[in-house]
């Protein structure tokens, strides 16, 4: 797949995710503050760029058992085959993803991370990766993982159809 198509598709995915996050409210013009909670999402510390890069490295490492990966990508337990495709990005195409910066998302329990996708013989691609906190564990959002797989020209698992 061409570099331009990959950039356009990933940028569109990030834009769409941001647009969905910005949507809200109904016809009610009143704004009410959410009730304070002490959920695991709010008490979880924001991981560093290096920690998120490590999470992606583990998700793409074929030597790491799938049982140890299921909490690294949103919905990984329901669709462990996604890890075969993530590993194929690295093994077959030499692709790597490095997180270079992290910021809390607009929605509690989400992160937006600046990422650089590297691939031999191609220019680096700068994208924004999305992460979500599930039960105190930071995970790559399934929609972003599916976009990476699809835009690399690999066969996405069936779970990506719903993403």
C-alpha positions in Angstrom: 0.0 0.0 0.0 1.3 3.4 -0.8 2.6 5.8 1.8 0.0 8.5 0.9 -2.9 6.1 1.2 -1.8 4.9 4.6 -1.3 8.5 5.8 -4.7 9.6 4.4 -6.5 6.6 5.9 -4.9 6.9 9.3 -5.5 10.6 9.4 -9.1 10.0 8.4 -9.5 7.4 11.2 -8.0 9.8 13.8 -10.2 12.6 12.5 -13.3 10.4 12.7 -12.5 9.3 16.2 -12.0 12.9 17.3 -15.2 13.9 15.6 -17.1 11.2 17.4 -15.6 12.3 20.7 -16.8 15.9 19.9 -20.3 14.8 19.2 -22.7 14.8 22.1 -25.7 16.2 23.8 -29.2 16.2 22.5 -31.8 18.8 22.3 -31.4 19.7 26.0 -29.6 23.0 26.2 -28.7 22.6 29.9 -25.3 21.4 30.8 -24.9 19.4 33.9 -21.6 18.4 35.3 -21.0 14.7 35.6 -21.1 13.3 39.1 -17.7 12.7 40.6 -16.6 9.1 40.5 -13.6 7.1 41.6 -13.5 4.6 38.7 -10.4 2.8 37.7 -10.3 4.9 34.6 -9.9 8.1 36.6 -7.3 6.7 39.1 -5.1 5.1 36.4 -1.9 7.1 35.8 -1.2 8.2 32.3 1.6 6.0 30.9 4.7 7.4 29.3 5.4 7.3 25.6 8.0 4.6 26.3 5.5 2.5 28.2 3.0 2.7 25.4 5.7 1.9 22.8 6.4 -1.2 25.0 2.7 -2.1 25.0 2.8 -2.0 21.1 6.0 -4.0 21.0 4.5 -6.7 23.2 1.3 -6.8 21.1 3.4 -7.3 17.9 5.9 -9.8 19.3 5.1 -13.4 18.1 7.1 -14.8 21.0 4.6 -13.3 23.6 1.8 -15.8 24.1 -1.6 -14.6 23.0 -2.9 -15.1 26.6 -0.5 -12.4 27.7 -1.6 -10.0 24.9 -5.4 -10.0 25.2 -5.4 -7.0 27.4 -3.1 -4.9 25.1 -5.8 -4.2 22.5 -9.4 -3.3 23.1 -11.5 -6.4 22.5 -8.4 -8.6 22.3 -9.9 -11.3 24.5 -12.9 -11.7 22.1 -10.7 -11.6 19.0 -7.2 -12.9 19.7 -6.6 -13.4 16.0 -6.0 -9.6 15.8 -2.5 -10.2 17.3 -1.5 -12.5 14.4 -2.1 -9.6 12.0 -0.4 -7.0 14.3 2.6 -9.3 14.4 2.5 -9.7 10.6 2.9 -5.9 10.3 6.2 -6.2 12.0 7.4 -9.6 10.6 6.2 -9.3 6.9 6.5 -5.6 6.4 9.1 -4.6 8.9 6.8 -1.9 10.2 7.3 -0.4 13.7 5.4 2.1 15.7 7.0 4.4 18.3 5.0 6.6 20.6 6.6 10.0 20.9 4.1 11.9 23.0 1.0 11.3 25.1 -1.9 13.5 26.2 -5.2 12.7 27.9 -8.1 12.5 25.6 -11.3 14.6 25.8 -13.2 11.6 27.1 -12.1 10.3 30.5 -10.2 7.1 30.3 -8.8 7.9 26.8 -5.3 8.9 25.6 -4.2 10.4 22.3 -0.6 9.6 21.5 1.6 10.9 18.8 3.1 8.0 17.0 5.7 7.5 14.2 5.2 4.5 11.9 8.4 3.3 10.3 8.8 0.9 7.4 11.9 0.0 5.5 12.3 2.0 2.3 9.5 4.5 3.1 9.3 7.8 4.8 8.2 7.8 8.4 4.5 8.5 8.9 3.3 10.6 11.8 -0.2 9.6 13.2 -2.2 9.9 16.3 -2.9 6.6 18.1 -5.8 6.2 20.5 -5.7 4.3 23.7 -8.5 3.5 26.2 -8.4 2.4 29.8 -10.3 -0.8 30.4 -10.4 -2.0 34.0 -7.2 -0.2 34.9 -5.3 -1.4 31.8 -4.3 0.9 29.0 -5.1 -0.7 25.6 -4.7 0.3 22.0 -8.2 1.1 20.6 -9.5 -1.6 18.4 -10.4 0.8 15.6 -6.8 2.1 15.4 -5.4 -1.5 15.4 -7.8 -2.4 12.6 -6.9 0.7 10.6 -3.2 -0.2 10.8 -3.9 -3.8 9.6 -6.3 -2.7 6.8 -4.1 0.1 5.5 -1.1 -2.2 5.4 -3.0 -4.4 3.0 -3.3 -7.3 5.4 -6.5 -9.3 5.8 -8.3 -7.8 8.9 -9.9 -10.2 11.3 -13.7 -10.3 11.4 -13.8 -8.3 14.5 -12.6 -5.3 12.5 -15.8 -5.2 10.5 -17.6 -3.9 13.7 -14.9 -1.3 14.4 
